[in-house]
Amino acid sequence: QGQLVESGGGSVQTGGSLKLTCAASGLRLDLCGMGWYRQAPGKERESVAIFTSTGIRRYSDSVKGRFTISRDNDKNTAYLEMNSLKTEDTAVYYCASCNLWGQGTQVTVSS
């Protein structure tokens, strides 16, 4: 049975940085492709960045130029490096792959 576990969330001030990690077991991130999503209080879950099985990366307009998605196939782990964080980036961040979701990790950005 596959599992995704996110980590790396926390509280930072605006302009700060965080790096999220998504560790996969029982599935292959490089075969399924994967994505990072977030859900802020009172809002719907939205896509932040995706990394397809063919190696294409796409970002939402709101994070383009600030966030970077990457993947280590040997470790079967994905990352989301977040720089220049804004208060509107505050949300629970989830990784998803092979129709599975992780439990989420909270990111809070304060001014």
PLY file of the C-alpha trace (Angstrom):
ply
format ascii 1.0
element vertex 111
property float x
property float y
property float z
element edge 110
property int vertex1
property int vertex2
end_header
0.00 0.00 0.00
1.40 3.34 -1.02
1.99 6.23 1.31
3.08 9.85 1.04
4.45 11.73 4.03
5.03 15.48 3.96
7.35 17.35 6.28
9.15 20.66 6.52
6.28 23.00 7.22
6.50 25.67 9.87
6.11 29.33 10.67
8.16 32.03 8.97
7.98 35.74 8.37
7.27 37.29 5.00
10.24 37.01 2.71
11.41 33.84 4.39
11.98 30.38 2.96
10.91 26.83 3.66
11.59 23.52 1.95
8.90 20.87 2.03
9.63 17.19 1.59
7.33 14.45 0.31
8.62 10.97 1.03
6.94 8.17 -0.93
6.73 4.49 -0.16
4.94 1.74 -2.06
4.77 3.83 -5.22
7.15 5.50 -7.64
6.96 9.26 -7.91
8.81 9.25 -11.22
6.35 6.81 -12.82
3.15 8.52 -11.71
4.28 12.09 -11.65
3.40 14.12 -8.61
2.19 17.48 -7.47
2.10 19.88 -4.57
-1.23 21.40 -3.58
-2.37 23.70 -0.84
-5.55 24.61 0.97
-5.96 27.82 2.90
-8.72 28.23 5.50
-12.07 28.77 3.84
-10.68 28.15 0.37
-10.62 25.24 -2.02
-7.54 23.12 -2.52
-5.42 24.45 -5.36
-2.52 23.19 -7.39
0.83 24.80 -6.63
3.32 22.86 -8.72
3.41 19.62 -10.63
6.24 17.41 -11.85
5.07 15.08 -14.56
6.38 11.58 -15.21
8.10 12.96 -18.31
9.99 15.56 -16.29
7.90 18.62 -17.09
7.39 21.11 -14.27
4.49 23.52 -14.08
3.66 26.17 -11.52
0.65 28.20 -10.64
0.99 31.87 -11.51
0.89 32.80 -7.85
4.13 30.94 -7.05
6.01 31.08 -10.33
9.50 32.40 -9.80
9.37 31.84 -6.04
8.76 28.10 -5.66
10.75 25.23 -7.13
9.59 21.64 -7.38
12.17 18.91 -7.57
12.44 15.17 -7.26
15.12 12.70 -6.21
14.32 9.44 -7.95
16.91 7.47 -5.98
15.28 8.53 -2.71
11.76 8.44 -4.15
11.27 11.84 -2.57
9.98 15.15 -3.86
10.59 18.64 -2.62
9.04 22.06 -2.79
11.46 24.88 -2.14
9.58 28.05 -1.27
11.28 31.43 -1.27
10.06 35.00 -0.83
7.09 33.71 1.10
4.02 35.89 1.41
1.20 35.85 3.93
-1.09 34.54 1.21
1.06 31.41 0.99
-0.28 30.37 4.38
-2.02 27.01 3.95
-1.80 23.31 4.52
0.42 21.87 1.80
-0.17 18.40 0.41
1.70 16.21 -2.00
-0.14 13.83 -4.27
0.88 11.01 -6.58
-0.65 7.83 -8.00
-4.09 8.89 -6.73
-2.77 9.11 -3.17
-2.53 12.13 -0.89
-0.30 12.84 2.05
-1.58 14.10 5.37
-0.42 17.66 4.77
2.00 20.01 6.47
1.11 23.48 7.75
2.89 26.53 6.41
2.23 29.83 8.17
3.67 33.09 6.92
3.29 36.14 9.12
4.11 39.78 8.51
0 1
1 2
2 3
3 4
4 5
5 6
6 7
7 8
8 9
9 10
10 11
11 12
12 13
13 14
14 15
15 16
16 17
17 18
18 19
19 20
20 21
21 22
22 23
23 24
24 25
25 26
26 27
27 28
28 29
29 30
30 31
31 32
32 33
33 34
34 35
35 36
36 37
37 38
38 39
39 40
40 41
41 42
42 43
43 44
44 45
45 46
46 47
47 48
48 49
49 50
50 51
51 52
52 53
53 54
54 55
55 56
56 57
57 58
58 59
59 60
60 61
61 62
62 63
63 64
64 65
65 66
66 67
67 68
68 69
69 70
70 71
71 72
72 73
73 74
74 75
75 76
76 77
77 78
78 79
79 80
80 81
81 82
82 83
83 84
84 85
85 86
86 87
87 88
88 89
89 90
90 91
91 92
92 93
93 94
94 95
95 96
96 97
97 98
98 99
99 100
100 101
101 102
102 103
103 104
104 105
105 106
106 107
107 108
108 109
109 110
